[in-house]
């Protein structure tokens, strides 16, 4: 029983360390042929948004592109985080982890 508890504690430490490291990793995505580019970290924080001035003339399109780019970059970050965590947990689904 003590061995099982020790292993769980080690896994928890690895998961916390991985979460901290992943929060520093950055992902980027572009939409609309590069008209909007969004960069974020794997913790889901948006770091930058670049907009091609050509799109400024069409507000509706710009709004759609920004929304699309933000959703895509957050998804990329989550997918990367889940992949890293799956390596630690052996693919086990742990409630409340993600």
C-alpha positions, 0 to 999 in steps of 0.5 A: 500500500505504501508503494502505491501511495509513493507512486501516486505522489511521484505522479502528482509531482511530475504532473505539476512540473509538466503543467508548469513547463507547459504553461511556458510553451507557446503555440501559434495559429493563423487563419484566413491565409495569414490575415490573423495570427494568434499566439498563446501559451498552453495555459490558455493565455493569449500572448499576441494577436497580429492582424493584416491591415487588409482585413480592417475594412471588413469588420464582420470578417475580422471578428470571425477571423479573430474568434476562429484564430483564438479558438484554434490556438487554445485548442492547440494548447490544450491538445499539447497539454493533454498529450504531455499529461497522457504520457505521465498518466499512461492515458488514464483519465483523471477527473478535474485534471484538464 
